[in-house]
Amino acid sequence: MSDPRDAPEPQVLLEWYDRHARDMPWRVGPSDRARGVRPDPYRVWMSEIMLQQTTVAAVKSYFEAFTNRWPTVSDLAKAEDADVMAAWAGLGYYARARNLLKCARVVHTEYGGVFPETYDALIALPGIGPYTAAAVASIAFDRPETVLDGNVERVMARLYDDHTPLPAAKPKLMDYASALTPEDRPGCYAQAVMDLGATICTPRNPACGLCPWRSACRAWTAGTARDLPKKTPKKRKPTRFGIAYIARRVDGALLLETRPDSGLLGGMLGWPGSDWNDAPEEAPPIHAEWRSIDEEARHTFTHFHLRLTVKTALVPMDRTPERGRFFAVETFDPAMLPTVMRKAFNLVSKP
């Protein structure tokens, strides 16, 4: 790109976005924006929190369920913790749900239910980091903040044919993205560059022939687009082991406990169990004759693989648990559980 005429032009991307913007339940499209419709900061914030490390396809149903049940940030702020955690079950990365409530309550009590507009004020809120603060400020309030997610990183690495491996490349990619962020329509531009990465400049087999920035892309010229961005090889994930105890009372009630707020699956309902480590110790929550089932419940978290031995027991009505409490069968819904706990339940529920 020695010729400055070939530099990426934000306006070219915005014109592409005006024709090809994805339709999403939390988005105000370019035609509505042109008519003066403003995005709801609550919906923008909610979507960005849910989309962290989760796909658009997985988020849509959760987003619609949350915003139908709690249509404003003040509604969410007044919700019971257990209800929100149960509604989040299955979406993963449960610290996000705890921070979602903390943030909603700060916005409700300290800002009167109105999200602040600036990056500095947004990043001071619980659970909002640099990316989310920039995304909400840009998309909801049309401020020229630089949004850098995985899609944008990929687009920038290819535009500039930068072979520095991630994560070391992040500062350079931020500089590239910042230089391109326009003062005009920055919210639409932020969504446009993310859409470009998600639909055209994809990780594998990018559709370069359809890209509005193709002539400005150094990697396309060099034939290296499929090789970028480079990534530092990941370390092999360790495997941890644990025990999950599923006790059913003779009336059908099931023994569950709320996990501690800190740590993985914090604040979620789950089966009482052992610690997760190399050699878990027995920690039954109630005196019973426990039997191990033949299969393990297996799940992969961000930093490790987990293999759970699942033990079951039938207990009489008059026996008191040392941990947790019994849930009547008519009030129990497996959807209340995080994925790994549902996997354990599914194993014991097989016909």
N, C-alpha and C positions, 0 to 999 in steps of 0.2 A: 504493500500500500504506500509506495513512495509518492504516488500521485495524490495530492490532497483531494482531488475530485472524487477519488474512490473511497474516501473515509465514510464509515457508517453514518447515515443520516437518520436521526430520530423521526423526522417527518415521514420518511419512507416507511418505517416500521408502523407508525401510527395509521397511515393510510391502509396498510395491510390489515391492521387490527380492526379498523372500522368495517372491513368486509368479512373478517374471519374470526372475530372474537368468540370464544367459547361461551356457551350459555350455562350459567351456574346459578344455583338458588340464592347465593349471597352476593351476586354481582349486579351492579347497575351497568347495563351495556352501553356501548358508545352512542347509539342513537338516543337513548334516554338521557345520557349525560349531556348531549348536545341540546336537549330540550330543557335542561336545567334541573333534572332529577338528581338529588344528592344521595350518595350512599349512606346507609345507616352505620355509624361507627361500631355499634354493638354487633351487628351482623358481620362486618369486616373483621373485627377482633375475634369473634367466635370462630369464624372460618379459619383464620390464620393459626389460632391455637390448635384447632382440631387437625389441621393439615400438616403440622409438624411431624415429620417422620411417618406420615400416613398418606395413602393415595386418595385422590379426588373421589374415585369410585366408592371407596370405603367410607368416606366422610359424609357424603350427601344425605344418606338416610338419618345419620346421627344429628347432623345440622338441622334438618327439618324437624326431627323429633324434639330437640332442645328448644328451638325457637318457637315451635307451636306451644310447647308446655310453659316456657318462660320467655315471653315475647320481648321483654325489655331487660336491661341490665339490672334494674331494681327488682324485677320479678325474680331473677336468678339470685340476687343478693339475699332475698328473703327465703330461699328454698332451704329445705333440710339437707344437711350434708349427705346423709345416707341415700336420699332420693337422687341427688346429683351423681353420686358415685355409682349407684345402680344403673342409672341411665347411661353412664359412660362405659359400663362393663363391655368388654370386647374390643374397645377402640385402642387399648394399649397405652403404655407410657403414662401411668396413672397419676404421676406427680402433676401432669397438666391439669387434671380435673381438680385437684386440691388447689392449685394456683388459680384456676378459673374462678372458683368461689372466693378466694381471698381477694382477687382483683375486682370482682363484681362488687364486693362489699366495700372496698375502698372507694370505688367510683360512686357508689350509692351514698355513702356517708360523708365523704370529703368533697365530692364534686357534684352532689345533688342529682346523681344519676345521669350526668352528662360527661362523656369522655373528653379529656383534655386534647388539644389539637396539636401540640408541639412534640417533637421527638424527645426532648429532654423531660417533659412531663410524663410522657407515655412510658419511657424506659424506667422511670422511677416506680411504676406500678408493679405489684407482685406478678411474677411469671412472664413478664414482658422483657425480652432481650433485644439486642440491636436489630436483628432482622424484623421482628414483629413490630417494634416501635416505628421503624422506617416504613413498613408495609401499611400500617394503620394511618400514619401521618400522610403518606402519599396517596393511598387509594381512597381513604375516607375524607381527607381534608385538602387534597390536591397540593400538598407541599412537596417541593423538589428534593425529596430524600432518596438516597440510593438504596434500592432493594436488591439484595444478593442472596438468592437461594441456590439450590443445586442446578436448576434449569439455567439460571442466569450465569452461574459459574461456567457451565458448559458452553454457552453461547459466547462468552467473552474469551475463553481459552481458544476457541476455534477462530473467532474473528481476528485475533491477534497472533494465531499460530504459536501460542505460548506453551512450551513443553515442560514448564516447571510443575513437578507433581504436587497434587493436593495432599495434605492441607497447607503445605508451605506456600502454595501459589495464591492463597486467599487475599493477602494484602494487594498484590499486583492486580488480581481480578477485580477487586473493589475499586482500585484506581481507574481501571478501564471503564467499569460500569458507571462510576461517578462522573467521568468526563463526558459520557454520553447522555446522562440524565438531563432532560430539558426543563426549562422554566415553564414552557407551555404544555399543558395537559400532562403533568408528571404522573398523575394517578393512572390515566389510561396507558401511558408509556410503560409504567411498572408492570401492569397486567399484560401489555403487549409482549414485552421481552420474555416474561414467564410463559406466555402462551406459545411463543416461538420455540422455546426450548422444549415444551411439553408435546408439541404437535409436529414440528418440522425439524428442528435441530435436536433430534432424539439421541439417546445414548448409542443405540445401534442403528445402523442403516439410516442416517439422516437424509431427509428428502431435499437435498441441496437444490435440485431443479425447481423447487417451489419456493425457495427462500427469497424474501424481498431484499436481504442483505448479501446475496451471493456474490455480487461483483466486488463487494468490499471485504470479503472474507479471505484472509490470508491462508487459512487451512484448506479452503476449497481450491485456491490457486495452487497450493503445494501438494494437494492430494493427501493431506494428513488428517482430515476431519474425523474419520472413524477412530483414529488413535487418541483423540483428545476428549476430555482432559486426562492427563497422566495422573496416576494415583500411586501413592506410596503403598506397597503391599501390606495388607492387614495381618496383624498377628493372629495366630490360630486361637480360636476361642476355647477356653477350658470347659470342662464338664463338671457340674456340681450335682450332688445327689440329695434327696430328701425323702420324707415320708409324709403322706397325706392320710388322715384318719377320717373315714366317712362312717359316722354312727347314725343308725336309724332306730328310733324308738318303736316299740311294738304298735303304737298308734299311727306310725308312718312319719312322724316328725323327724326332721334332720338336724344334726348338731352343726352349727356354723359359728364362726367368730369373726369379729371385725379386726383386721390386721392393724398394727400400730401405724400412726400417721406417717412416720418416717420410714424410709426404705422402699424396696420394690413392692408394688401393689398396696402401698400405704392407704389406709382408710377403706379398703375394699373388703367385702364379705368373702370368706373363703373357708376351706376345711381346716380345722386345727391340724398342726403338723410340726415337724422338727425344723431345726435350722437347715439351711441349704449349704452344704460344704462337701469335703471329700469323704467324710465318714460320719453321717448323721447319727445322733443318738436317739433311742426310742423316747417319745414324749407323748404318750396317749393322753387324751383330754378327759377320759372317763374310764372307770374300771369296767373292763369287759373282756370277752374272749375274742381277740382280734385275729383275723385271717387275712393273709396277703393274697391278692388276686394275681393271676398269671402275667398280666401285661403291665407295663410301666406307662405312666403319663409323661410324655416328652414334649418339651417346649424350648424355644430358643429366644433368649433375651438379647439385648444389645451387646452385652459383654461376655455372655456365657451360655452354654447349653445346660438344660436342667432335665434330670431324670428322676421322676417321683415314683417310689413304691407306694401303691395304694392299698390300704388296709381297711377292712370293713368289720362292723360288729352290729349285732341286734341287742338292744338294751331294754330292760324293763322300765315301766312308767315311774317307779319310785327312785330311780338312780339319779343322783345329782352330778353334773359335770364339774370338773375342776376349771375348765376353760370353755368359753363360748356359751351359747344358749340354743335351745331347740326352736326350730321354726315349724309351725304346723304345715302339713303337706299342702293345704289349700293356699297358703301364703307364699310358698316357695316357687320361684321361677328360675330355672337355670340361667336365664339371661341376666340375672342379677350378679352373676359371677364373672370374674375375669377369665380370659381364655384358658389359661393353664388349669384353673379349677374346674371349668366346664369339661375339659378333656378328661380329668380324673372322674368326674361324675358320669360322663358318657361311657367310660369303661365299665362301671359297675351297673349301668342301666341297660346294658346289652341284653336282648332276650336270650 
